[in-house]
Structures are given as C-alpha cells and as structure tokens.
C-alpha cells in the first residue's frame, strides 16, 4: 500500500464512522492511520474516508470505505494457582506487551513481582504469600491483541469481574455483576476488579 498524503491523512474531518464520535488528532504510521473513537458496542461499523490522496502522485482513493466489527474483550476469570502465584485469563488473546507488564496488575494485600508470563489467553503472576482469603486483582491498561488497522485502532475494554476464593479445600469461582466494573478514560484500557 502506498502511503497517503500526511496532512490529509491526519485531518480528523476526513473520516466518518456513523454511530461513533471520532476525536483527537489521527496518527499516521506508513499507510496506517489511527483514530480514537467513542466507546464501541459489539457491532459492525463502516469508516468513510474523503479528501485523502496518495502521497506519491496525489491520486484519490479508489475505495474509500471499509467495515470492521468490534468484539468485546473481557477477563474470563482470575484464580489463585498456589500460595505464591495467580492467573488472570482473558476471553481472547491480550496485547502481549501490555499483558506482561506487571504495573498493569495490582492486588490489595499482596505484592506482585517478576515479569508476568503469557500463554495464549492466560497470564501467570508471582505474588507474595497468599492467606486463605479473598483478594481482588485490578487489571488496567490491557487491551485485545488483535487490532483493526485503517482509520481506527480497536482497543477493546477488559471487563466482567469474577470472584475466586482461595480456601483450604480448593478454589471456588463465582461471576459478579457487570455493574461492578470501573471504566477508565484511556482509549478502552479500563481499570477492572477481579477477586482471587
């Protein structure tokens, strides 16, 4: 793909997506433009691009629309593995760099250490010694690993809290209400609580 004219490609008014509000200044990397949108539902959207030409010869776009489907991204579960480790499982592969950043996780009453390991959809994190108690893990800044490139970068929120209790007889899991989610303002990277 030939790169677009930078000044045109980074003009927000040249893009529209019915049902979404576009904001900020579009960023351009090669032939890919990234634009922040209002929160997306699980739906198909169509982006229309006008006033953007090819940089090399000022040719207009032959095709100026593209569709994409937003799919939600959630924490599927959180559990204590041992008295010194826990796991957080997402319902789809997370962004590997974000999922393995220790600062994106916190647990009141525990110290997290090391580099989280990612295997598929599951992140394993080392903790200080856990008591036979319930802990809440907060996940912030972890988005889905797959993104749609074009006029929008899709960063799907992590939500859907779970309670997982560590006790002497094993682990019991219980889904909490979605109303317990605290949403962040950070382009889809939310702060979310899950109990261990």
Secondary structure, DSSP 8 states (H G I E B T S, - for coil): ---B-HHHHT-GGGEEETT--EEEEEEEETTEEEEEES---SSEEEEEE-S-BBTTT--B-S--EEEEE-----EEEEEEEETTEEEEEESS-B-HHHHT-GGGEEETT--EEEEEEEETTEEEEEES---SS--EEEEES--BS----BS----------EEEEEETTEEEEEE--GGG-EEEEETTEEEEEEE-
